[in-house]
Amino acid sequence: QSFGEECQQPVRLENIDQVSYIENGLFMIETSGSGTLNTRQACAVESAAMRSGLVVHVVMFSSQLDLKENTTCQLYMSQNNIKFFTVDLVAFAAASPLGEQYRVYRVFFGENKLLWPRPLTSRFFSSFPSSGTM
């Protein structure tokens, strides 16, 4: 099943740090850097949205959402209570002990090259209460 023209272009995600107000809800973080959700992730997001009655904020490490993948497009188009955002990893990491090294590493090696796997990176940086502005 395809949703047509709406699902042929990627969508640039709004940076969660630049949103003036975020409604109370559930936060789910996709840390692989992929622009899509796999079937299991999409099911978890959809179930959380349907069963909790709260807004589900999906925070992606990718700056774009790839709507060519039907599962991701279906969630995005559903407009139920699912919102998608991105996060700037450099800002997120800023207050951690490795924040400056992470920033310099990304400047030299590029945004898609990480010193550590993304899930490990996000767990480490989020363990510092002042990391980022979230």
DSSP file with accessible surface (Angstrom, degrees, kcal/mol):
  #  RESIDUE AA STRUCTURE BP1 BP2  ACC     N-H-->O    O-->H-N    N-H-->O    O-->H-N    TCO  KAPPA ALPHA  PHI   PSI    X-CA   Y-CA   Z-CA
    1    1 A Q              0   0  171      0, 0.0     2,-0.4     0, 0.0    69,-0.0   0.000 360.0 360.0 360.0 133.7    0.0    0.0    0.0
    2    2 A S        -     0   0   72      1,-0.1     3,-0.1    71,-0.0    66,-0.1  -0.931 360.0-144.9-121.8 148.7    1.3    3.4   -0.9
    3    3 A F    >   -     0   0   60     -2,-0.4     3,-0.6     1,-0.3     2,-0.1   0.282  46.2-132.0 -94.2   9.0    0.0    6.8    0.2
    4    4 A G  G >   -     0   0   34      1,-0.2     3,-1.8     2,-0.1    -1,-0.3  -0.412  63.4  -6.9  84.1-151.8    0.8    8.4   -3.1
    5    5 A E  G >  S+     0   0  162      1,-0.3     3,-1.8     2,-0.2     4,-0.3   0.798 123.4  66.8 -54.6 -36.3    2.6   11.6   -3.8
    6    6 A E  G <  S+     0   0  114     -3,-0.6     3,-0.4     1,-0.3    -1,-0.3   0.770 102.2  49.2 -59.0 -25.4    2.8   12.6   -0.1
    7    7 A a  G <  S+     0   0    1     -3,-1.8    -1,-0.3     1,-0.2    -2,-0.2   0.228  89.7  80.7-101.9  15.6    5.2    9.7    0.5
    8    8 A Q  S <  S+     0   0   76     -3,-1.8    -1,-0.2    -5,-0.1    -2,-0.1   0.603  86.7  57.5 -96.1 -12.4    7.6   10.3   -2.3
    9    9 A Q  S    S-     0   0  134     -3,-0.4    58,-0.4    -4,-0.3     2,-0.1  -0.921  83.2-115.4-120.0 144.8    9.7   13.0   -0.6
   10   10 A P        -     0   0   57      0, 0.0     2,-0.5     0, 0.0    56,-0.2  -0.401  29.0-132.3 -70.7 155.0   11.6   13.1    2.7
   11   11 A V  E     -A   65   0A  32     54,-2.5    54,-2.9    -2,-0.1     2,-0.5  -0.943  11.3-130.2-111.9 128.4   10.4   15.4    5.3
   12   12 A R  E     -A   64   0A 165     -2,-0.5    52,-0.2    52,-0.2     2,-0.2  -0.674  30.3-133.9 -76.8 126.6   12.9   17.7    7.2
   13   13 A L        -     0   0   15     50,-2.8     2,-0.3    -2,-0.5    72,-0.1  -0.570  12.8-114.4 -86.7 146.2   12.2   17.3   10.9
   14   14 A E  E     -b   85   0B 109     70,-0.5    72,-2.3    -2,-0.2     2,-0.4  -0.560  34.2-112.7 -74.9 137.8   11.9   20.2   13.3
   15   15 A N  E >   -b   86   0B  27     -2,-0.3     3,-1.9    70,-0.2     4,-0.2  -0.583  17.2-141.4 -74.0 126.6   14.7   20.3   15.9
   16   16 A I  G >  S+     0   0   10     70,-2.9     3,-1.1    -2,-0.4    -1,-0.2   0.794  99.9  62.5 -62.4 -26.5   13.2   19.6   19.3
   17   17 A D  G 3  S+     0   0   43     69,-0.3    -1,-0.3     1,-0.2    70,-0.1   0.693 102.7  51.1 -69.6 -18.3   15.5   22.2   20.9
   18   18 A Q  G <  S+     0   0  151     -3,-1.9     2,-0.4     2,-0.0    -1,-0.2   0.350  82.8 106.9-103.1   5.6   13.9   24.9   18.8
   19   19 A V    <   -     0   0   31     -3,-1.1     3,-0.1    -4,-0.2    -3,-0.0  -0.721  58.4-153.4 -86.9 129.7   10.3   24.1   19.7
   20   20 A S  S    S+     0   0  130     -2,-0.4     2,-0.4     1,-0.2    -1,-0.1   0.813  78.7  19.3 -75.2 -28.6    8.8   26.7   22.0
   21   21 A Y        -     0   0  170      2,-0.0     2,-0.5     0, 0.0    -1,-0.2  -0.988  60.9-168.5-145.6 131.1    6.3   24.3   23.6
   22   22 A I        -     0   0   53     -2,-0.4     3,-0.1    -3,-0.1    35,-0.0  -0.985  27.5-125.2-121.9 120.9    6.1   20.5   23.8
   23   23 A E        -     0   0  101     -2,-0.5    34,-0.1     1,-0.1    -2,-0.0  -0.276  36.2 -93.9 -61.3 143.7    2.9   19.0   25.0
   24   24 A N  S    S+     0   0  134     32,-0.0    31,-0.7     1,-0.0     2,-0.3  -0.343  77.7 104.0 -57.1 135.3    3.1   16.6   27.9
   25   25 A G  E     -c   55   0B  13     29,-0.2     2,-0.3    -3,-0.1    31,-0.2  -0.962  68.4 -44.7 178.9-160.3    3.4   13.0   26.5
   26   26 A L  E     -c   56   0B  63     29,-2.5    31,-3.5    -2,-0.3     2,-0.5  -0.772  41.8-149.0 -98.7 144.1    5.7   10.1   25.9
   27   27 A F  E     -c   57   0B  99     -2,-0.3     2,-0.4    29,-0.2    31,-0.2  -0.956  13.5-177.8-115.6 127.7    9.1   10.4   24.3
   28   28 A M  E     -c   58   0B  58     29,-2.7    31,-3.0    -2,-0.5     2,-0.5  -0.991  12.6-153.5-123.3 132.6   10.5    7.6   22.2
   29   29 A I  E     -c   59   0B  88     -2,-0.4     2,-0.7    29,-0.2    31,-0.2  -0.927   7.5-158.1-115.8 124.2   14.0    8.0   20.8
   30   30 A E  E     +c   60   0B   9     29,-2.8    31,-1.5    -2,-0.5     3,-0.3  -0.890  17.0 177.1 -98.7 110.5   15.2    6.4   17.6
   31   31 A T        +     0   0   29     -2,-0.7    91,-0.1     1,-0.2    -1,-0.1   0.443  55.1  85.5-101.3   1.0   19.0    6.3   18.0
   32   32 A S  S    S-     0   0   56     86,-0.1    -1,-0.2     1,-0.1    86,-0.2   0.739  93.1-122.5 -77.2 -19.6   20.3    4.5   14.9
   33   33 A G        +     0   0   21      1,-0.3    30,-0.1    -3,-0.3    -1,-0.1   0.405  64.0 142.2  90.4  -0.5   20.3    7.6   12.7
   34   34 A S        -     0   0   43      1,-0.1    28,-0.4     2,-0.1    -1,-0.3  -0.396  55.0-137.8 -70.5 150.2   18.0    6.0   10.2
   35   35 A G  S    S+     0   0   16     -3,-0.1    31,-2.9    26,-0.1     2,-0.3   0.319  83.9  56.5 -89.6   7.2   15.4    8.2    8.6
   36   36 A T  S    S-     0   0   31     29,-0.2     2,-0.4    32,-0.0    -2,-0.1  -0.871  77.7-123.5-131.2 166.6   12.8    5.4    9.0
   37   37 A L        -     0   0    4     -2,-0.3    35,-0.2    32,-0.1    34,-0.1  -0.921  27.9-129.6-106.4 137.9   11.2    3.3   11.7
   38   38 A N     >  -     0   0   87     -2,-0.4     4,-2.9     1,-0.1     5,-0.2  -0.292  35.5 -94.8 -77.1 173.1   11.4   -0.5   11.4
   39   39 A T  H  > S+     0   0  104      1,-0.2     4,-2.4     2,-0.2     5,-0.2   0.902 124.7  48.7 -58.4 -43.5    8.2   -2.5   11.9
   40   40 A R  H  > S+     0   0  210      2,-0.2     4,-2.1     1,-0.2    -1,-0.2   0.920 113.3  47.1 -64.6 -43.3    8.8   -3.2   15.5
   41   41 A Q  H  > S+     0   0   58      2,-0.2     4,-2.5     1,-0.2    -2,-0.2   0.932 112.3  49.8 -63.7 -44.7    9.6    0.5   16.3
   42   42 A A  H  X S+     0   0    4     -4,-2.9     4,-2.9     1,-0.2     5,-0.2   0.902 109.8  51.3 -61.9 -40.5    6.5    1.6   14.4
   43   43 A C  H  X S+     0   0   69     -4,-2.4     4,-2.8    -5,-0.2     5,-0.2   0.911 109.9  49.8 -63.4 -41.5    4.3   -0.9   16.2
   44   44 A A  H  X S+     0   0   44     -4,-2.1     4,-2.4     2,-0.2    -2,-0.2   0.924 112.9  46.4 -63.6 -43.2    5.6    0.4   19.6
   45   45 A V  H  X S+     0   0    5     -4,-2.5     4,-2.4     2,-0.2    -2,-0.2   0.946 114.6  46.6 -64.2 -47.9    5.0    4.0   18.6
   46   46 A E  H  X S+     0   0   73     -4,-2.9     4,-2.5     1,-0.2     5,-0.2   0.924 113.4  48.6 -62.6 -42.9    1.5    3.3   17.3
   47   47 A S  H  X S+     0   0   48     -4,-2.8     4,-3.0    -5,-0.2     5,-0.4   0.915 110.8  50.7 -64.1 -42.7    0.6    1.2   20.3
   48   48 A A  H  X S+     0   0   20     -4,-2.4     4,-1.9    -5,-0.2     6,-0.5   0.918 112.4  47.4 -61.1 -42.0    1.8    3.9   22.7
   49   49 A A  H  X S+     0   0    4     -4,-2.4     4,-1.0    -5,-0.2    -2,-0.2   0.919 117.8  40.9 -66.1 -42.9   -0.2    6.5   20.9
   50   50 A M  H  < S+     0   0  124     -4,-2.5    -2,-0.2    -5,-0.2    -1,-0.2   0.917 121.8  38.0 -73.8 -43.3   -3.4    4.4   20.9
   51   51 A R  H  < S+     0   0  213     -4,-3.0    -3,-0.2    -5,-0.2    -2,-0.2   0.819 118.4  44.1 -82.6 -32.3   -3.2    2.9   24.4
   52   52 A S  H  < S-     0   0   50     -4,-1.9    -1,-0.2    -5,-0.4    -3,-0.2   0.791  86.1-142.3 -84.1 -30.1   -1.9    5.8   26.4
   53   53 A G     <  +     0   0   61     -4,-1.0     2,-0.2    -5,-0.4    -4,-0.1   0.507  64.8 116.4  77.6   1.4   -4.0    8.6   24.9
   54   54 A L  S    S-     0   0   70     -6,-0.5    -1,-0.3     1,-0.1     2,-0.3  -0.612  77.5 -95.0 -97.4 162.7   -1.0   10.8   25.2
   55   55 A V  E     -c   25   0B  11    -31,-0.7   -29,-2.5    -2,-0.2     2,-0.6  -0.565  36.1-143.4 -71.6 136.4    1.0   12.5   22.5
   56   56 A V  E     -cd  26  82B   0     25,-3.4    27,-2.9    -2,-0.3     2,-0.7  -0.938   8.8-158.5-106.0 119.0    4.0   10.4   21.4
   57   57 A H  E     -cd  27  83B   4    -31,-3.5   -29,-2.7    -2,-0.6     2,-0.7  -0.889   5.0-159.9 -97.7 112.6    7.0   12.5   20.5
   58   58 A V  E     -cd  28  84B   2     25,-3.4    27,-2.7    -2,-0.7     2,-0.6  -0.866   4.9-161.3 -96.6 115.0    9.4   10.5   18.4
   59   59 A V  E     -cd  29  85B   1    -31,-3.0   -29,-2.8    -2,-0.7     2,-0.3  -0.881   8.9-164.4-101.7 118.0   12.9   12.0   18.5
   60   60 A M  E     -cd  30  86B   0     25,-3.1    27,-1.1    -2,-0.6   -29,-0.2  -0.786  26.1-146.6-102.9 145.3   15.0   10.9   15.6
   61   61 A F  S    S+     0   0   14    -31,-1.5     2,-0.3    -2,-0.3    28,-0.2   0.562  85.4  83.7 -82.0  -8.6   18.8   11.1   15.3
   62   62 A S  S    S-     0   0   21    -28,-0.4    -2,-0.2   -32,-0.2    25,-0.1  -0.711  76.9-143.3 -89.3 145.5   18.2   11.7   11.6
   63   63 A S  S    S+     0   0   38     -2,-0.3   -50,-2.8   -30,-0.1     2,-0.3   0.607  83.8  49.5 -84.4 -11.2   17.4   15.2   10.4
   64   64 A Q  E    S-A   12   0A  79    -52,-0.2     2,-0.6    21,-0.1   -52,-0.2  -0.948  72.4-138.3-128.6 150.9   14.9   13.8    7.8
   65   65 A L  E     -A   11   0A   0    -54,-2.9   -54,-2.5    -2,-0.3     2,-1.0  -0.934  20.3-140.4-106.0 120.8   12.1   11.3    7.9
   66   66 A D    >   -     0   0   62    -31,-2.9     3,-0.9    -2,-0.6     7,-0.2  -0.730  19.4-177.4 -85.5 104.4   12.1    9.1    4.8
   67   67 A L  T 3   +     0   0    2     -2,-1.0     6,-0.2   -58,-0.4    -1,-0.2   0.509  66.7  85.8 -82.9  -4.1    8.5    8.7    3.8
   68   68 A K  T 3  S+     0   0  128    -60,-0.1     2,-0.6     4,-0.1    -1,-0.2   0.754  73.4  83.0 -67.5 -21.0    9.2    6.3    1.0
   69   69 A E  S <> S-     0   0   62     -3,-0.9     4,-2.5     1,-0.1     3,-0.2  -0.753  81.7-144.0 -84.6 118.9    9.1    3.5    3.6
   70   70 A N  H  > S+     0   0   63     -2,-0.6     4,-2.8     1,-0.2     5,-0.2   0.838  93.6  53.0 -57.9 -40.1    5.3    2.7    3.9
   71   71 A T  H  > S+     0   0   37      2,-0.2     4,-1.9     1,-0.2    -1,-0.2   0.940 113.1  44.2 -63.2 -45.1    5.3    2.0    7.7
   72   72 A T  H  > S+     0   0    0    -35,-0.2     4,-2.5    -3,-0.2    -2,-0.2   0.927 114.3  49.9 -64.7 -43.4    7.0    5.3    8.5
   73   73 A a  H  X S+     0   0    0     -4,-2.5     4,-3.1    -6,-0.2     5,-0.3   0.915 107.4  54.2 -62.5 -42.6    4.8    7.2    6.1
   74   74 A Q  H  X S+     0   0   88     -4,-2.8     4,-1.5    -5,-0.2    -1,-0.2   0.928 111.2  45.1 -59.4 -44.2    1.6    5.7    7.6
   75   75 A L  H  X S+     0   0    7     -4,-1.9     4,-0.6     2,-0.2     5,-0.3   0.926 115.1  47.8 -64.9 -44.1    2.6    6.8   11.1
   76   76 A Y  H >< S+     0   0   68     -4,-2.5     3,-0.6     1,-0.2    -2,-0.2   0.912 115.8  43.8 -63.9 -42.1    3.6   10.3    9.8
   77   77 A M  H 3< S+     0   0   59     -4,-3.1    -1,-0.2     1,-0.2    -2,-0.2   0.708  95.2  78.1 -77.5 -19.7    0.4   10.7    7.8
   78   78 A S  H 3< S-     0   0   41     -4,-1.5    -1,-0.2    -5,-0.3    -2,-0.2   0.820  73.0-164.2 -62.5 -29.6   -1.9    9.3   10.5
   79   79 A Q    <<  +     0   0  122     -4,-0.6    -1,-0.1    -3,-0.6    -3,-0.1   0.705  41.4 135.3  53.9  16.6   -1.8   12.6   12.4
   80   80 A N  S    S-     0   0   98     -5,-0.3   -25,-0.0     1,-0.1    -1,-0.0   0.771  87.0 -52.8 -62.5-111.6   -3.1   10.8   15.4
   81   81 A N  S    S+     0   0   37    -27,-0.1   -25,-3.4   -26,-0.0     2,-0.5  -0.192 103.2 117.0-125.1  49.6   -1.1   11.9   18.4
   82   82 A I  E     - d   0  56B  11    -27,-0.2     2,-0.4    -7,-0.2   -25,-0.2  -0.974  38.2-176.5-121.3 122.8    2.4   11.2   17.0
   83   83 A K  E     - d   0  57B  82    -27,-2.9   -25,-3.4    -2,-0.5     2,-0.4  -0.956  12.5-148.0-119.9 139.8    4.9   14.0   16.4
   84   84 A F  E     + d   0  58B  18     -2,-0.4   -70,-0.5   -27,-0.2     2,-0.3  -0.894  22.6 164.1-110.9 137.1    8.3   13.6   14.9
   85   85 A F  E     -bd  14  59B  18    -27,-2.7   -25,-3.1    -2,-0.4     2,-0.3  -0.912  24.6-137.2-138.5 167.1   11.4   15.7   15.8
   86   86 A T  E     -bd  15  60B  12    -72,-2.3   -70,-2.9    -2,-0.3     2,-0.4  -0.773  13.5-145.3-118.2 167.8   15.1   15.6   15.4
   87   87 A V        -     0   0    7    -27,-1.1     2,-0.8    -2,-0.3     3,-0.1  -0.994  16.7-125.2-134.5 141.3   17.9   16.3   17.9
   88   88 A D     >  -     0   0   68     -2,-0.4     4,-2.6     1,-0.2     5,-0.2  -0.784  19.2-157.7 -84.7 111.9   21.3   17.9   17.3
   89   89 A L  H  > S+     0   0    8     -2,-0.8     4,-2.2     1,-0.2    -1,-0.2   0.834  89.7  56.5 -63.7 -32.6   23.7   15.4   18.8
   90   90 A V  H  > S+     0   0   38      2,-0.2     4,-0.9     1,-0.2    -1,-0.2   0.948 112.2  41.7 -65.1 -44.7   26.4   18.0   19.2
   91   91 A A  H >4 S+     0   0   31      1,-0.2    41,-0.8     2,-0.2     3,-0.5   0.904 114.0  53.4 -66.5 -39.0   24.1   20.2   21.3
   92   92 A F  H 3< S+     0   0   18     -4,-2.6     3,-0.3     1,-0.2    -1,-0.2   0.874 114.8  41.0 -62.1 -37.2   22.8   17.1   23.1
   93   93 A A  H >< S+     0   0    0     -4,-2.2     3,-2.1    -5,-0.2     6,-0.3   0.592  86.5 102.5 -86.7 -11.0   26.4   16.1   24.0
   94   94 A A  T << S+     0   0   68     -4,-0.9     6,-0.2    -3,-0.5    -1,-0.2   0.785  82.9  41.7 -49.8 -43.4   27.6   19.6   24.9
   95   95 A A  T 3  S+     0   0   47     -4,-0.4    -1,-0.3    -3,-0.3    36,-0.1   0.500  94.4  98.2 -88.8  -1.4   27.5   19.3   28.7
   96   96 A S  S X  S-     0   0    9     -3,-2.1     3,-1.7     1,-0.1     4,-0.4  -0.420  89.6-107.1 -81.1 162.8   28.9   15.8   28.9
   97   97 A P  T 3  S+     0   0   84      0, 0.0     4,-0.2     0, 0.0     3,-0.2   0.779 122.0  42.2 -59.9 -24.8   32.6   15.1   29.6
   98   98 A L  T 3> S+     0   0   54      1,-0.1     4,-2.6    -5,-0.1     5,-0.2   0.315  82.5 107.4-104.2   9.4   33.2   14.1   26.0
   99   99 A G  H <> S+     0   0    5     -3,-1.7     4,-2.3    -6,-0.3    -5,-0.2   0.902  80.8  44.4 -56.8 -46.7   31.1   16.8   24.4
  100  100 A E  H  > S+     0   0  105     -4,-0.4     4,-2.5     2,-0.2     5,-0.2   0.924 114.0  49.8 -68.1 -41.4   33.9   18.9   23.0
  101  101 A Q  H  > S+     0   0  108     -4,-0.2     4,-2.6     1,-0.2    -1,-0.2   0.906 110.9  51.2 -61.9 -39.2   35.8   15.8   21.7
  102  102 A Y  H  X S+     0   0    0     -4,-2.6     4,-2.3     2,-0.2    -2,-0.2   0.932 110.1  48.8 -63.9 -43.8   32.5   14.7   20.0
  103  103 A R  H  X S+     0   0  100     -4,-2.3     4,-1.9    -5,-0.2    -2,-0.2   0.947 113.9  45.6 -62.0 -47.1   32.0   18.1   18.4
  104  104 A V  H  X S+     0   0   52     -4,-2.5     4,-2.2     1,-0.2     5,-0.2   0.925 111.0  53.2 -64.1 -43.3   35.6   18.2   17.1
  105  105 A Y  H  X S+     0   0   53     -4,-2.6     4,-2.7    -5,-0.2     5,-0.3   0.931 109.9  48.0 -57.8 -44.2   35.4   14.5   15.8
  106  106 A R  H  X S+     0   0   28     -4,-2.3     4,-1.7     1,-0.2    -1,-0.2   0.853 107.9  55.5 -68.6 -33.0   32.3   15.3   13.9
  107  107 A V  H  < S+     0   0  100     -4,-1.9    -1,-0.2    -5,-0.2    -2,-0.2   0.940 116.8  36.1 -63.2 -43.8   33.8   18.4   12.3
  108  108 A F  H  < S+     0   0  158     -4,-2.2    -2,-0.2     1,-0.2    -1,-0.2   0.865 129.7  29.4 -78.9 -36.2   36.8   16.4   11.0
  109  109 A F  H  < S-     0   0  122     -4,-2.7    -3,-0.2    -5,-0.2    -2,-0.2   0.516 110.1-108.4-108.4  -6.9   35.0   13.2   10.1
  110  110 A G    ><  -     0   0   31     -4,-1.7     3,-1.2    -5,-0.3    -1,-0.2  -0.022  32.4 -75.5  98.3 159.6   31.5   14.3    9.2
  111  111 A E  T 3  S+     0   0  107      1,-0.3    -1,-0.1    -4,-0.1    -4,-0.1   0.817 124.7  51.1 -62.6 -34.8   28.1   14.0   10.7
  112  112 A N  T 3  S+     0   0  127     -3,-0.1     2,-0.6    -6,-0.1    -1,-0.3   0.498  91.7  86.0 -88.2  -1.8   27.5   10.4    9.8
  113  113 A K    <   -     0   0  129     -3,-1.2     2,-0.4    -7,-0.1    -4,-0.1  -0.883  60.8-172.4-100.8 121.1   30.8    9.1   11.3
  114  114 A L        -     0   0   32     -2,-0.6     4,-0.1     1,-0.1    -2,-0.0  -0.892  29.9-143.6-115.3 145.8   30.6    8.3   15.0
  115  115 A L  S    S+     0   0   86     -2,-0.4    -1,-0.1     1,-0.1     3,-0.0   0.834  93.7  21.1 -69.3 -33.9   33.3    7.4   17.4
  116  116 A W  S    S-     0   0   73     -3,-0.1    -1,-0.1     1,-0.0     5,-0.0  -0.888 104.1 -78.6-128.8 161.6   30.9    5.0   19.1
  117  117 A P     >  -     0   0   87      0, 0.0     4,-2.6     0, 0.0     3,-0.2  -0.304  46.4-116.3 -59.1 144.9   27.6    3.3   18.1
  118  118 A R  H  > S+     0   0   44      1,-0.2     4,-2.9     2,-0.2     5,-0.3   0.883 112.2  52.8 -54.6 -45.8   24.7    5.7   18.2
  119  119 A P  H  > S+     0   0   50      0, 0.0     4,-2.2     0, 0.0    -1,-0.2   0.941 113.0  45.1 -59.3 -40.4   22.7    3.8   20.9
  120  120 A L  H  > S+     0   0   85     -3,-0.2     4,-2.5     2,-0.2    -2,-0.2   0.929 112.9  51.5 -66.3 -41.8   25.8    3.8   23.2
  121  121 A T  H  X S+     0   0    2     -4,-2.6     4,-2.7     1,-0.2     5,-0.3   0.940 110.9  46.8 -59.5 -48.8   26.4    7.5   22.4
  122  122 A S  H  X S+     0   0   13     -4,-2.9     4,-2.2     1,-0.2    -1,-0.2   0.902 112.4  49.7 -65.7 -38.8   22.9    8.5   23.2
  123  123 A R  H  X S+     0   0  158     -4,-2.2     4,-0.7    -5,-0.3    -1,-0.2   0.926 113.1  47.1 -64.5 -42.9   22.8    6.5   26.5
  124  124 A F  H >< S+     0   0   69     -4,-2.5     3,-1.1     1,-0.2     4,-0.2   0.966 115.6  43.2 -63.1 -52.1   26.2    8.1   27.6
  125  125 A F  H >< S+     0   0    0     -4,-2.7     3,-1.3     1,-0.3     6,-0.2   0.863 111.0  54.7 -65.7 -35.4   25.2   11.7   26.8
  126  126 A S  H 3< S+     0   0   69     -4,-2.2    -1,-0.3    -5,-0.3    -2,-0.2   0.623  91.6  74.7 -75.5  -9.0   21.7   11.4   28.2
  127  127 A S  T << S+     0   0   77     -3,-1.1    -1,-0.2    -4,-0.7    -2,-0.2   0.567  81.6  79.9 -79.1  -4.6   23.2   10.2   31.6
  128  128 A F  S X  S-     0   0   59     -3,-1.3     3,-2.4    -4,-0.2   -33,-0.1  -0.901  76.9-146.5-105.0 116.9   24.3   13.8   32.3
  129  129 A P  T 3  S+     0   0  133      0, 0.0    -1,-0.1     0, 0.0   -33,-0.1   0.780  97.0  47.2 -55.5 -29.4   21.4   15.9   33.6
  130  130 A S  T 3  S+     0   0   83    -35,-0.1   -35,-0.1    -3,-0.1     2,-0.1   0.384  80.8 127.8 -96.0   7.9   22.6   19.1   31.9
  131  131 A S  S <  S-     0   0    9     -3,-2.4     3,-0.4    -6,-0.2   -38,-0.2  -0.410  75.4 -21.6 -64.9 133.6   23.3   17.5   28.5
  132  132 A G  S    S-     0   0   19    -41,-0.8   -40,-0.2     1,-0.2   -43,-0.0  -0.068  88.7 -79.2  64.7-165.3   21.7   19.4   25.7
  133  133 A T              0   0  106      0, 0.0    -1,-0.2     0, 0.0   -41,-0.1   0.171 360.0 360.0-117.4  11.3   18.7   21.6   26.2
  134  134 A M              0   0  105     -3,-0.4  -117,-0.1   -42,-0.1  -118,-0.0  -0.453 360.0 360.0 -79.5 360.0   16.1   19.0   26.4
